Amino acid sequence: RERVRPLGLSALIGRRRPIRAFEIVPEDGTQASLGKLLARDALTEGLAEFEARRFAEAGLKFRQAAEICPEDAVAGLYLRNAARLMADPPPEDWTGAAADPRDLR
């Protein structure tokens, strides 16, 4: 648990349900690695809000994670996606996974 952080749900070709992805944060002592671990709780909370379709709340948590660790591309990606999905909500059967190519920008 100490060196692992969630990355959200990912859709895989050939699978009906998404899988939960994780990152093992290296023990290299870099600012980026330390920042990712410090921002982990905010990112985790943001992912839960995002998957529950509470995009405004998710955006606040992703912004918090991005402020803690500006080098974290994942927090920035989800922050942009939460803003986009607030303006253009996903369909009712959305699984919370990054299956739409727009989710990967």
N, C-alpha and C positions, 0 to 999 in steps of 0.2 A: 504493500500500500504506500509506503513512504516515497517511492520513486515512480509511481504510476499515476497518470491522470486520464480522465475520460476525454474522448474526442467526439462523442455523439454517435448517432445512428448512421449507418452506411448501407445503401442498397447494393446488392450484388446481382449481377446478371445470373439468371437461372434460379434465384431464390425468391420466394414469395415475401418473406419477412426480412426486415433489415437486421443487421448485426450491430452490436455495440462495439465500437472501436476504442482502443486505449493506446496511449503512448508511454513507453518506458523512458523516463527522463534520465539522461546520462549523469553519472556522478563525476562530471568534469570540473565542477566548481565555477563554471562561467556564469556571468550575469544572467544570460538567457535561461540557463537551466535553473538557477536559483529563483529567478522571477516566475518561471512557469510553476514551480512548486508553491511559491507564495500566492499566486493567483488561482491555484487549483480550486479552492472552495468557491470562489466567485464564479469561475467557469462551470463547475459542477452544478451550482444553483441555477445559473443561466440556462444550461442545457435542459434541466428539468422544466423550467418555465417555457422554453422554446418548444419542447416536445408536447407540452400541455396547451400549446397555441396561445400562450400569454406573452405575446411578442414585445409589448412595451416593458413588462417586468424583466423579460429576458434581456432586452437591450440594455437596461440599467446594470444588470450583472455583468454582461459582456464588456460594457464600458469600464466598469470597475476593474475587471481582469486586465483589460488593455492598458489602463492607467498604471496598474501594478507592474505589468510586464509589456512595455511597448514593442518588444521584439517578437511577441507571440502572434503569429499570423492566424492561428485558429480563433482567438478572441476577436480579432478584427474581421475575419470572414463571417463569423456568426453575428457580429454587431451589424454588418451591412445587410445580411440576410434577414435579421429580425426587422430592420427598418423597411426592407422591401416587402416582407410578408405582412407587415402592418398595413401598408398601402394597397397590397394586392394579395389578400388572404388565399391560402391554399385550399384545394377542394376538401370536402368533408372526409374523404377517405384517405387523406394525407397521413403518412405513417411517422412523420418527423424525421425521415431520412433524407440525406443529400442525394436524391435520385435525379432531380431536375438539373440539367446543366447550369441553370441560373444559380443554383445553390453552390456551385463550385467556383464561382468568380470571386 
